[in-house]
């Protein structure tokens, strides 16, 4: 109960933070503060910049405009005016507030997703540090106090739930974070399908535009792009999964064995066939690739807009380029030729004569060689987390 009590305590604290504290302090608002935007110019500023080229409206329409007021918050009458496109207009900068972006679509889902993910990550880190560092250290310290404690721990452990097999509520939090992420991506992708249906319904109400109604029944280009991307990712995932063990190191054979012939499998026949197992993985990759089509295109446009900015230092430009290409680095660690080349190069360096007289460099290379050969999966995980943290550190530049 002591092991489960810490998880319940962290879960209750995180739930209280999500229900009470988030209304006063939100991590999403923290990311937004400091961003700037250009204020839309008023009609008076446009008139002054264009040389006051105004076309007055007479009659009943002018009286209606005077009663209704002018647009953009000006006190002058809403007369029609024209100005050339080459007119120089000095825009004013203003800090982005919560009220400015609260009207954006899917903002509430984005805010909930970011805040919930931060709380879930904190709960996961606290529980993992407690179970892997604090509780084992406390058990070892308690056992060294008396000799009788060793015998008692063998017969009757002070914790009824083992540290290796335990009820982990942190994984529930991470699973919910993954579910909210997928739900937000599905809502974002569903917009391209709902717009076509809504347009068809609106145009079908009018009997005058029969030709337009027939045109809207055809699938839009956005939907075609999503389906084409899904088919491409399905074929690519099937091809890559077939190269497991020769080109990529996914460990699908071991995963399939644990799934079908593990210690919890009571039947002699496999639960699922090998082909169905690969097909399910390919379908999951197809769905994920389809959901990331338009977010990926949007991120590419943001990257191009950021690079094209004139006032940017060389260091910031290099960081922006690394931010764009850094997700490829963890992917390369799953390629068998690259990992074999790195491990062989490190082994060759350890026996090289060029390192004689450099003991510090020899220690570093030996440590990297042993770490890369014995703990390759841990290196992949650490590099993936480093990429995530690096992209989080540059998210304000991307939002700006």
DOLUMNU-947550 format. One line per field, with one value per residue (C-alpha): residue number from 1; residue in three letters; z, x, y. Coordinates in nm, 4 decimals, padded with zeros to 6 digits. Layout:
N
num	c(NUM, ...)
residu	c(ALA, ...)
up	c(Z, ...)
east	c(X, ...)
north	c(Y, ...)
//
This chain:
400
num	c(1, 2, 3, 4, 5, 6, 7, 8, 9, 10, 11, 12, 13, 14, 15, 16, 17, 18, 19, 20, 21, 22, 23, 24, 25, 26, 27, 28, 29, 30, 31, 32, 33, 34, 35, 36, 37, 38, 39, 40, 41, 42, 43, 44, 45, 46, 47, 48, 49, 50, 51, 52, 53, 54, 55, 56, 57, 58, 59, 60, 61, 62, 63, 64, 65, 66, 67, 68, 69, 70, 71, 72, 73, 74, 75, 76, 77, 78, 79, 80, 81, 82, 83, 84, 85, 86, 87, 88, 89, 90, 91, 92, 93, 94, 95, 96, 97, 98, 99, 100, 101, 102, 103, 104, 105, 106, 107, 108, 109, 110, 111, 112, 113, 114, 115, 116, 117, 118, 119, 120, 121, 122, 123, 124, 125, 126, 127, 128, 129, 130, 131, 132, 133, 134, 135, 136, 137, 138, 139, 140, 141, 142, 143, 144, 145, 146, 147, 148, 149, 150, 151, 152, 153, 154, 155, 156, 157, 158, 159, 160, 161, 162, 163, 164, 165, 166, 167, 168, 169, 170, 171, 172, 173, 174, 175, 176, 177, 178, 179, 180, 181, 182, 183, 184, 185, 186, 187, 188, 189, 190, 191, 192, 193, 194, 195, 196, 197, 198, 199, 200, 201, 202, 203, 204, 205, 206, 207, 208, 209, 210, 211, 212, 213, 214, 215, 216, 217, 218, 219, 220, 221, 222, 223, 224, 225, 226, 227, 228, 229, 230, 231, 232, 233, 234, 235, 236, 237, 238, 239, 240, 241, 242, 243, 244, 245, 246, 247, 248, 249, 250, 251, 252, 253, 254, 255, 256, 257, 258, 259, 260, 261, 262, 263, 264, 265, 266, 267, 268, 269, 270, 271, 272, 273, 274, 275, 276, 277, 278, 279, 280, 281, 282, 283, 284, 285, 286, 287, 288, 289, 290, 291, 292, 293, 294, 295, 296, 297, 298, 299, 300, 301, 302, 303, 304, 305, 306, 307, 308, 309, 310, 311, 312, 313, 314, 315, 316, 317, 318, 319, 320, 321, 322, 323, 324, 325, 326, 327, 328, 329, 330, 331, 332, 333, 334, 335, 336, 337, 338, 339, 340, 341, 342, 343, 344, 345, 346, 347, 348, 349, 350, 351, 352, 353, 354, 355, 356, 357, 358, 359, 360, 361, 362, 363, 364, 365, 366, 367, 368, 369, 370, 371, 372, 373, 374, 375, 376, 377, 378, 379, 380, 381, 382, 383, 384, 385, 386, 387, 388, 389, 390, 391, 392, 393, 394, 395, 396, 397, 398, 399, 400)
residu	c(UNK, UNK, UNK, UNK, UNK, UNK, UNK, UNK, UNK, UNK, UNK, UNK, UNK, UNK, UNK, UNK, UNK, UNK, UNK, UNK, UNK, UNK, UNK, UNK, UNK, UNK, UNK, UNK, UNK, UNK, UNK, UNK, UNK, UNK, UNK, UNK, UNK, UNK, UNK, UNK, UNK, UNK, UNK, UNK, UNK, UNK, UNK, UNK, UNK, UNK, UNK, UNK, UNK, UNK, UNK, UNK, UNK, UNK, UNK, UNK, UNK, UNK, UNK, UNK, UNK, UNK, UNK, UNK, UNK, UNK, UNK, UNK, UNK, UNK, UNK, UNK, UNK, UNK, UNK, UNK, UNK, UNK, UNK, UNK, UNK, UNK, UNK, UNK, UNK, UNK, UNK, UNK, UNK, UNK, UNK, UNK, UNK, UNK, UNK, UNK, UNK, UNK, UNK, UNK, UNK, UNK, UNK, UNK, UNK, UNK, UNK, UNK, UNK, UNK, UNK, UNK, UNK, UNK, UNK, UNK, UNK, UNK, UNK, UNK, UNK, UNK, UNK, UNK, UNK, UNK, UNK, UNK, UNK, UNK, UNK, UNK, UNK, UNK, UNK, UNK, UNK, UNK, UNK, UNK, UNK, UNK, UNK, UNK, UNK, UNK, UNK, UNK, UNK, UNK, UNK, UNK, UNK, UNK, UNK, UNK, UNK, UNK, UNK, UNK, UNK, UNK, UNK, UNK, UNK, UNK, UNK, UNK, UNK, UNK, UNK, UNK, UNK, UNK, UNK, UNK, UNK, UNK, UNK, UNK, UNK, UNK, UNK, UNK, UNK, UNK, UNK, UNK, UNK, UNK, UNK, UNK, UNK, UNK, UNK, UNK, UNK, UNK, UNK, UNK, UNK, UNK, UNK, UNK, UNK, UNK, UNK, UNK, UNK, UNK, UNK, UNK, UNK, UNK, UNK, UNK, UNK, UNK, UNK, UNK, UNK, UNK, UNK, UNK, UNK, UNK, UNK, UNK, UNK, UNK, UNK, UNK, UNK, UNK, UNK, UNK, UNK, UNK, UNK, UNK, UNK, UNK, UNK, UNK, UNK, UNK, UNK, UNK, UNK, UNK, UNK, UNK, UNK, UNK, UNK, UNK, UNK, UNK, UNK, UNK, UNK, UNK, UNK, UNK, UNK, UNK, UNK, UNK, UNK, UNK, UNK, UNK, UNK, UNK, UNK, UNK, UNK, UNK, UNK, UNK, UNK, UNK, UNK, UNK, UNK, UNK, UNK, UNK, UNK, UNK, UNK, UNK, UNK, UNK, UNK, UNK, UNK, UNK, UNK, UNK, UNK, UNK, UNK, UNK, UNK, UNK, UNK, UNK, UNK, UNK, UNK, UNK, UNK, UNK, UNK, UNK, UNK, UNK, UNK, UNK, UNK, UNK, UNK, UNK, UNK, UNK, UNK, UNK, UNK, UNK, UNK, UNK, UNK, UNK, UNK, UNK, UNK, UNK, UNK, UNK, UNK, UNK, UNK, UNK, UNK, UNK, UNK, UNK, UNK, UNK, UNK, UNK, UNK, UNK, UNK, UNK, UNK, UNK, UNK, UNK, UNK, UNK, UNK, UNK, UNK, UNK, UNK, UNK, UNK, UNK, UNK, UNK, UNK, UNK, UNK, UNK, UNK, UNK, UNK, UNK, UNK, UNK, UNK, UNK, UNK, UNK, UNK, UNK, UNK, UNK, UNK, UNK, UNK, UNK, UNK, UNK)
up	c(00.0000, 00.0513, -00.3143, -00.4366, -00.1843, -00.3445, -00.6855, -00.5485, -00.3756, -00.6921, -00.8929, -00.6529, -00.6480, -01.0286, -01.0503, -00.8060, -01.0128, -01.3310, -01.1709, -00.9585, -01.0480, -01.4279, -01.4266, -01.2727, -01.4260, -01.7486, -01.9259, -02.2563, -02.1419, -02.0346, -02.3896, -02.5385, -02.3155, -02.4858, -02.8398, -03.0471, -03.3282, -03.5583, -03.4838, -03.7705, -03.8841, -03.8384, -04.1158, -03.9963, -04.0265, -04.3748, -04.4748, -04.3474, -04.5225, -04.8547, -04.8634, -04.7556, -05.0853, -04.9706, -05.1732, -04.9871, -04.9972, -05.0138, -04.9317, -04.7170, -04.7117, -04.5500, -04.2758, -04.2077, -04.1788, -03.9345, -03.7158, -03.7225, -03.6639, -03.8563, -03.8600, -03.6820, -03.3817, -03.5433, -03.4795, -03.8345, -04.0712, -04.2582, -04.6011, -04.8814, -04.9618, -05.1823, -05.1504, -05.3705, -05.2777, -05.2663, -04.9754, -04.6893, -04.3637, -04.0343, -03.8248, -03.4475, -03.2494, -02.9566, -02.7170, -02.7760, -02.5022, -02.4158, -02.5487, -02.8904, -02.9400, -02.7387, -03.0453, -03.2599, -03.3447, -03.1324, -02.8841, -02.5870, -02.6987, -02.7436, -02.4005, -02.2303, -02.4175, -02.3227, -01.9568, -01.9162, -02.0823, -01.8498, -01.5424, -01.6712, -01.7362, -01.3845, -01.2310, -01.4371, -01.3462, -00.9749, -00.9557, -01.1577, -00.9520, -00.6318, -00.7359, -00.8973, -00.6659, -00.3348, -00.2389, -00.3269, -00.1367, 00.1642, 00.1517, 00.1370, 00.4221, 00.6313, 00.5636, 00.6705, 01.0080, 01.1538, 01.0454, 01.1094, 00.8397, 00.5653, 00.6757, 00.7125, 00.3654, 00.2129, 00.3847, 00.4064, 00.2069, 00.3564, 00.0227, -00.0909, -00.4503, -00.6186, -00.7693, -01.0957, -01.1334, -00.9861, -01.0546, -01.2348, -01.2456, -01.4289, -01.7403, -01.7154, -01.7240, -02.0253, -02.2016, -02.1447, -02.2840, -02.5942, -02.6253, -02.6026, -02.8614, -03.1065, -03.0432, -03.1210, -03.4398, -03.5468, -03.4821, -03.6851, -03.9759, -03.9644, -04.0518, -04.4113, -04.4371, -04.2572, -04.4771, -04.7869, -04.6277, -04.4863, -04.8200, -04.9884, -04.7381, -04.7702, -05.1473, -05.1643, -04.9886, -05.2865, -05.6087, -05.8153, -05.7913, -05.9088, -06.0883, -05.7787, -05.5757, -05.8235, -05.8025, -05.4240, -05.4200, -05.5586, -05.2986, -05.2202, -05.2833, -04.9086, -04.8675, -05.1700, -05.0266, -04.6914, -04.8569, -05.0846, -04.7892, -04.5943, -04.8835, -04.9196, -04.5496, -04.5604, -04.8438, -04.6860, -04.3450, -04.5011, -04.6848, -04.3790, -04.1512, -04.3977, -04.3644, -03.9886, -03.8865, -04.2104, -04.2476, -03.9402, -03.5810, -03.4464, -03.2641, -03.4004, -03.3610, -02.9877, -02.9520, -03.1387, -02.9188, -02.6002, -02.7291, -02.8409, -02.6385, -02.3239, -01.9664, -01.9685, -02.2807, -02.1780, -02.5239, -02.7299, -03.0564, -03.1163, -03.0432, -03.3730, -03.6827, -03.7907, -04.1019, -03.9099, -03.6524, -03.9227, -04.0939, -03.7718, -03.7240, -04.0852, -04.0425, -03.7245, -03.9123, -04.1964, -03.9581, -03.7791, -04.1094, -04.2353, -03.9186, -03.9480, -04.3129, -04.2661, -03.9354, -04.1157, -04.4081, -04.1670, -03.9778, -04.3074, -04.3926, -04.0478, -04.0973, -04.4313, -04.2858, -03.9941, -04.2189, -04.4498, -04.1655, -04.2219, -03.8613, -03.7569, -03.6289, -03.7628, -03.4406, -03.4397, -03.8050, -03.7323, -03.4385, -03.6614, -03.9212, -03.6510, -03.5115, -03.8501, -03.9202, -03.5662, -03.5759, -03.8357, -03.5832, -03.3629, -03.6755, -03.7944, -03.4717, -03.5751, -03.9000, -03.8609, -04.1078, -03.9267, -03.5785, -03.6951, -03.8546, -03.5371, -03.3130, -03.5433, -03.5597, -03.1803, -03.1463, -03.4028, -03.2150, -02.8878, -03.0452, -03.2442, -03.1836, -03.2354, -02.8842, -02.7059, -02.4454, -02.4237, -02.1299, -02.0880, -02.4514, -02.4240, -02.1220, -02.3057, -02.6181, -02.4155, -02.2204, -02.5394, -02.7017, -02.4086, -02.3754, -02.7460, -02.7631, -02.4434, -02.3985, -02.7516, -02.6655, -02.3805, -02.6169, -02.8596, -02.5812, -02.4495, -02.7974, -02.8609, -02.5318, -02.6144, -02.9489, -02.7758, -02.5199, -02.7935, -02.9926, -02.6792, -02.6137, -02.9585, -02.9614, -02.8929, -03.2110, -03.4019, -03.2538, -03.3290)
east	c(00.0000, 00.2973, 00.3999, 00.0476, 00.0000, 00.2698, 00.1091, -00.2331, -00.0846, 00.0838, -00.2313, -00.4521, -00.2082, -00.1951, -00.5758, -00.6037, -00.3570, -00.5535, -00.8849, -00.7795, -00.4379, -00.4676, -00.7367, -00.4837, -00.1577, -00.1419, 00.1678, 00.0068, -00.0222, 00.3411, 00.4400, 00.2275, 00.3490, 00.6226, 00.4997, 00.4213, 00.1795, 00.1004, -00.2172, -00.4640, -00.4577, -00.7710, -00.9522, -00.8103, -00.4536, -00.5264, -00.6723, -00.3680, -00.1283, -00.3156, -00.3562, -00.7221, -00.8626, -01.2188, -01.5341, -01.8354, -02.1672, -02.4853, -02.8453, -03.0041, -02.6924, -02.4891, -02.7493, -02.7508, -02.3715, -02.3827, -02.6348, -02.4554, -02.1102, -01.7888, -01.5752, -01.2435, -01.3455, -01.3102, -01.5413, -01.5418, -01.8253, -01.7831, -01.7269, -01.5773, -01.2191, -00.9476, -00.5710, -00.2963, -00.1378, 00.2062, 00.1030, 00.3517, 00.1714, 00.3580, 00.2144, 00.2339, 00.3435, 00.1469, 00.1941, -00.0276, -00.2853, -00.5056, -00.8149, -00.6496, -00.6007, -00.8952, -01.1177, -00.8983, -01.0396, -00.9197, -00.7522, -00.9291, -00.8203, -00.4640, -00.4574, -00.5958, -00.3516, -00.0442, -00.1424, -00.2398, 00.0822, 00.2942, 00.1142, 00.1392, 00.5122, 00.5663, 00.3715, 00.5689, 00.9073, 00.8255, 00.7081, 00.9987, 01.2574, 01.0903, 01.0694, 01.4120, 01.6198, 01.4584, 01.2700, 01.5560, 01.8012, 01.5691, 01.5310, 01.9080, 01.9631, 01.6973, 01.8478, 02.1948, 02.0711, 02.0246, 02.1163, 01.7656, 01.6216, 01.7861, 01.6147, 01.2824, 01.2987, 01.3567, 01.0564, 00.8176, 00.8904, 00.7889, 00.6253, 00.3552, 00.3883, 00.7216, 00.9145, 00.9489, 00.5813, 00.3599, 00.0526, 00.1880, -00.0581, 00.1996, 00.1465, -00.2245, -00.1391, 00.0882, -00.1778, -00.4345, -00.1874, -00.1474, -00.5257, -00.5784, -00.3047, -00.4655, -00.8066, -00.6722, -00.5062, -00.8268, -01.0268, -00.7746, -00.7853, -01.1654, -01.1957, -01.0949, -01.3764, -01.6405, -01.5836, -01.6826, -01.9998, -02.1026, -02.0501, -02.2640, -02.5474, -02.5421, -02.5465, -02.8154, -03.0606, -03.0650, -03.2173, -03.0485, -02.6956, -02.7442, -02.4119, -02.2191, -02.3948, -02.2853, -01.9278, -01.9129, -02.0163, -01.6718, -01.3980, -01.1851, -00.8124, -00.7377, -00.9182, -00.7417, -00.4053, -00.4842, -00.5872, -00.2826, -00.0513, -00.2185, -00.1691, 00.1942, 00.2655, 00.0926, 00.3182, 00.6295, 00.5554, 00.4982, 00.8299, 01.0248, 00.8710, 00.9716, 01.3350, 01.3439, 01.6649, 01.8474, 01.8247, 01.6365, 01.6486, 01.2933, 01.3043, 00.9693, 01.0529, 01.1126, 00.7987, 00.5917, 00.7301, 00.6473, 00.2979, 00.2091, 00.4307, 00.4902, 00.4419, 00.0832, -00.0105, -00.1884, -00.2756, -00.0266, -00.1335, -00.0351, -00.2917, -00.2234, -00.0325, 00.2916, 00.1366, -00.1570, 00.0850, 00.2818, -00.0372, -00.1707, 00.1572, 00.1438, -00.2159, -00.1187, 00.1699, -00.0700, -00.3148, -00.0404, 00.1096, -00.2300, -00.2897, 00.0477, 00.0142, -00.1154, 00.0659, 00.3873, 00.3099, 00.2309, 00.5547, 00.7454, 00.5860, 00.6718, 01.0313, 01.0565, 00.9043, 01.1470, 01.4499, 01.3460, 01.3441, 01.6099, 01.7072, 01.8519, 02.1974, 02.4066, 02.3736, 01.9954, 01.9793, 02.1845, 01.9556, 01.6487, 01.7990, 01.8855, 01.5336, 01.3969, 01.6257, 01.6876, 01.4032, 01.6089, 01.8900, 01.6989, 01.5702, 01.9265, 02.0050, 01.7582, 01.9446, 02.1701, 02.4452, 02.4878, 02.4998, 02.7436, 02.9664, 02.9701, 03.0450, 03.3238, 03.4741, 03.4774, 03.6382, 03.9016, 03.9769, 04.0262, 04.3070, 04.4555, 04.8131, 04.7173, 04.5689, 04.8909, 04.9731, 04.6108, 04.4611, 04.1622, 04.0585, 04.1096, 03.8768, 03.6079, 03.6262, 03.6194, 03.3199, 03.1356, 03.2197, 03.0897, 02.7824, 02.7043, 02.7458, 02.5613, 02.3053, 02.2031, 01.8325, 01.9033, 02.1039, 01.8112, 01.5744, 01.8095, 01.8643, 01.4878, 01.4273, 01.7087, 01.5438, 01.2100, 01.3694, 01.5608, 01.2436, 01.0619, 01.3364, 01.2811, 00.9011, 00.8693, 01.0600, 00.8295, 00.5165, 00.6426)
north	c(00.0000, 00.2282, 00.1952, 00.2609, 00.5429, 00.7587, 00.7169, 00.8096, 01.1144, 01.2422, 01.1670, 01.3637, 01.6560, 01.6635, 01.6458, 01.9367, 02.1383, 02.0709, 02.1686, 02.4680, 02.6096, 02.5932, 02.8633, 03.1055, 02.9819, 02.7859, 02.6603, 02.7557, 03.1166, 03.1041, 03.0083, 03.2847, 03.5681, 03.7663, 03.7051, 04.0131, 04.0850, 04.3753, 04.5680, 04.6081, 04.9740, 05.1825, 05.3664, 05.6971, 05.5662, 05.4366, 05.7730, 05.9577, 05.7210, 05.7335, 06.1099, 06.1239, 05.9893, 05.9453, 05.8841, 06.0114, 05.8313, 06.0335, 05.9633, 05.6957, 05.4725, 05.7495, 05.7960, 05.4222, 05.4242, 05.7137, 05.5314, 05.1970, 05.3439, 05.2949, 04.9814, 04.9319, 05.1390, 05.4852, 05.7784, 05.9090, 05.8092, 05.4815, 05.6401, 05.4361, 05.5249, 05.3839, 05.3804, 05.2334, 04.9031, 05.0620, 05.2855, 05.2721, 05.1981, 05.1928, 04.9122, 04.9093, 04.6076, 04.4738, 04.1841, 03.8830, 03.8343, 03.5408, 03.7164, 03.7506, 03.3776, 03.2447, 03.2902, 03.0655, 02.7214, 02.4284, 02.6639, 02.5073, 02.1594, 02.2813, 02.4450, 02.1359, 01.9109, 02.1161, 02.1574, 01.7936, 01.6749, 01.8893, 01.7519, 01.3940, 01.4338, 01.5698, 01.2790, 01.0276, 01.1787, 01.2010, 00.8403, 00.7022, 00.8905, 00.7735, 00.4067, 00.3797, 00.6014, 00.6939, 00.3749, 00.1313, 00.3537, 00.3597, -00.0183, -00.0679, 00.1769, 00.0022, -00.3402, -00.2309, -00.1112, -00.4600, -00.8118, -00.9357, -00.7136, -00.9208, -01.2386, -01.0629, -00.9146, -01.2592, -01.4109, -01.1180, -00.8041, -00.4720, -00.3858, -00.6298, -00.5098, -00.5716, -00.2842, -00.4756, -00.5738, -00.3033, -00.0994, 00.2061, 00.4939, 00.7059, 00.4975, 00.5776, 00.9481, 00.9031, 00.6959, 00.9706, 01.2260, 01.0117, 00.9813, 01.3590, 01.4129, 01.1718, 01.3273, 01.6754, 01.5522, 01.3783, 01.6977, 01.8960, 01.6518, 01.6235, 01.9927, 01.9166, 01.6609, 01.8697, 02.1742, 01.9790, 01.8421, 02.1789, 02.3469, 02.0840, 02.1320, 02.5089, 02.5034, 02.2341, 02.4656, 02.6950, 02.5663, 02.8353, 02.7005, 02.3433, 02.3340, 02.4363, 02.1667, 01.9031, 02.0244, 02.0158, 01.6515, 01.5718, 01.5114, 01.8138, 01.8289, 01.8213, 01.4892, 01.3440, 01.4498, 01.2859, 00.9586, 00.9636, 01.0245, 00.7437, 00.5008, 00.6088, 00.5575, 00.2181, 00.0998, 00.2540, 00.1009, -00.2417, -00.2178, -00.1011, -00.3646, -00.6348, -00.5188, -00.5679, -00.7429, -00.6621, -00.2842, -00.1621, -00.2834, -00.2718, -00.6043, -00.7180, -01.0858, -01.0448, -00.8311, -01.0900, -01.3666, -01.1764, -01.1073, -01.4593, -01.6933, -01.4908, -01.6021, -01.4721, -01.6668, -01.9893, -02.1189, -02.3168, -02.1579, -01.7922, -01.5254, -01.3500, -01.4506, -01.2882, -01.1345, -00.9879, -00.8471, -00.6632, -00.5489, -00.3935, -00.2057, -00.0834, 00.0384, 00.2262, 00.3903, 00.4775, 00.6476, 00.8419, 00.9542, 01.0722, 01.2731, 01.4463, 01.5517, 01.9052, 01.9726, 01.8752, 02.1058, 02.3888, 02.3334, 02.3441, 02.6790, 02.8121, 02.6970, 02.8783, 03.1954, 03.1831, 03.1342, 03.4191, 03.6708, 03.9331, 04.0241, 03.6883, 03.6061, 03.3198, 03.1182, 03.1532, 03.0508, 02.7373, 02.6530, 02.6928, 02.4573, 02.2023, 02.2326, 02.1309, 01.8337, 01.7024, 01.4408, 01.2511, 01.1877, 00.9374, 00.7612, 00.6996, 00.5123, 00.2401, 00.1702, -00.1328, -00.0214, 00.3109, 00.1590, -00.1101, 00.1524, 00.3627, 00.0640, -00.0610, 00.2867, 00.3144, -00.0297, 00.0668, 00.3872, 00.2015, -00.0064, 00.2792, 00.3938, 00.7572, 00.7720, 00.6843, 00.9440, 01.0632, 00.8738, 01.1026, 01.0563, 00.6793, 00.6650, 00.8612, 00.6424, 00.3197, 00.4449, 00.5409, 00.2068, 00.0022, 00.2226, 00.2010, -00.1766, -00.2713, 00.0069, 00.1012, 00.1152, 00.3565, 00.5771, 00.5850, 00.6851, 00.9550, 01.1002, 01.1062, 01.2886, 01.5327, 01.6109, 01.6727, 01.9058, 02.0888, 02.1507, 02.2633, 02.5177, 02.6723, 02.6577, 03.0325, 03.1141, 02.8813, 03.0373, 03.3861)
//
